[in-house]
Amino acid sequence: MKKNPLRALKALGQHIWLDDLSPGQLRDGSLQRLIDADGIDGVITNPATLHNAMAGSPQHADDLQRLRAAGLDAEGRYESLIIPDIQAACDLLWPAYVASSGETGYLSLDVSPTLAHDAAATEAAVLRLHRAVARDNLLIKVPASAAGIRAFEQLTAAGIRVNVTLIFSFAHYEAVAQAYGRGAQRWLADGGNGGQLRSVASIFLSDLDTLVDQRLEVIATPLARVLQGWTGISLAKRCYHRYLELFHGPDFAALGEAGVRPQTLLWASTGNKNPEYDELLYVEALIGPKTINTLPETTLSAFRQRGEALDLLADGIEKAHYHIVALSVQGVDLNEVGETLQHDALHRLAEAYGKVLASI
């Protein structure tokens, strides 16, 4: 009988999280089956998916009527509707959290994307959600905008566990990693327990390739054509190299001795958007220890059927560096690309979130 390659990833030190939870996966037992059969030990949520999945049920209509009568605003109604499912998913992941001593077993929940440029409001919303869900294995997603990073440092200094999301460039990652170190130092200076802290940095990959490939298509030199399809992988490998320098070198030693965990790299947006590329492009090349990959169900299924679990993340780091240099030579500014992608992603998320609130 063929061994499940998803299980083999855990033996190599990589955790696999489900991308985009639907409440139906809680009710029909499919999330529990993914945990049991594939070793899934984390979940990422999306506000629109959560709401759309609930909207057709009679129970949703009854709950919504009750919450409207209670005088809650739209955001309060939305949070009251989803929090029971968030808590239920956290509870399913709790055994993995306990078994790993808090390394994994998390559910990752969005803060309102409309707050992305307001650090104080982001902090307040995160603290409110943290209290409302009341689960130790909750990570709250904060975007890697300038204000979001300031909020993230403050939250880390307060002992709150955060998934910093929408990282589209090396500059984004560097700023996020440095903010974690500063926040951790402040937490310890105030007497906090280093083991309380947990954070992941979510690097978005397929969206990056989509935009860079479009620009390379316009440039249309022979080198530009060769560079297509590898920018996401190159960014991930460059970030991993920097992660090793930052979190497994002398600069982090004092924090590590105090029990602070390194901030874990998480590969996001791993569902391939270009049908010409292998659907496992962002899986097989990025297998490595102390990392997380978030996979949608279709990619999970593809890797389960034909994936090969090999530790390849550290391979080709020098090639990744040259790829990024070559992009610059061709006139592709990855910092500008990252800002464009983050701006567009925040705009789309805020629009979707607004539609969810308008519907309730």
C-alpha positions, 0 to 999 in steps of 0.5 A: 500500500502506497504511503501517504506523502503528506504524512512524510512531510511531517517526518521532514519537519514541515507542517501542512495547514488547510487553506480556507476553512468552510464550516461544512468541513466541520459539520460533515467530518471532513476536517477531522478526516484530513487531520487523521489521514493526512496529518493536517495540523493547522487551518487558515480561514477566509471571511467570505468563505465562512459567511457564504458557506453559512448563508444558505442554512436555516440556522444562519437566518435564525441566528442572524434574526436573533443577533439583529434583535440584540442590537449588534452592528454588522461586524458584531453580528458577523463575529458572533456568527463565525466564532462558534465555528472558529472555536470548534475548529480550534478544538479539533486542532487542540491535540496537535497543539498539545502534542507539539507543545504549541509549535503547531495546531493553530487556526488562523483568523482574519482581523478586519482588512479595512483596518490595514492602515490603522495600527491602533484600530488593528491592535484593538480588534485583535485583542477583542477577537483574542478575548472572544475566541478564548483559545490558546491555539488561535493566531490572528492574521495582521497584514504586513502593511506599515501600520500592520507591522507596527501593530504586530510589534505591539501585539507581540510585546503584549504576548499575542500570537499573530500570523503576519499575512500578505508578505509579497517581497523580501523587504516585507519579510525583513520588516516583519522578522525584525518587528518580531524580534523587537516585540519579543525583547519588549515582552521579555523585558516586561517579565513575559514568558518567552514560550508564550510567543508564537508567530508565523510570516506568510509569504504569498507566492502564486500571485507574485508569479502571476504579476511578474510573469505578465511584466516579463511577457511584455519585456519579451527578451530571451532572458525574460522568458527564462525567468518566468515561473520562478519568482515565487520559489526564488522569493521563498528560498531567499526568505528561508536563507534570511530566516536561518541567518536571523533565527538560527544565528547569534542575533537570536541566541538570547531570545532563544535561550529565554524560550522564544520560538523563531518566527516560522515561515509559512508558504501561502497562495500555493494553489497554482494559478497558471495551468502551464505550471505543475500544480505542485510547483509551490509544494515540492520545491519548498519542502523543508524543516521548521516551515509551514505550507498552506494548501487548498484541498485540490493541491492537497489531493494532488500531492497525496496522489503523486507528490514526493516528499524530499527536503529541497528547500535549502537547494538552489538558494544561490540560484534564487539570488541570481534569479532576483538579480536577473529580474532587476537587470530586466527592469522588474523591481520586486519591491514595487511589485510587492507593494502593488500586490499588497495594495491590490490584495488589501483592496480586494479583501476589504471589498469582500469583507464589506459585502459580507457585512452588508449582507448581514 
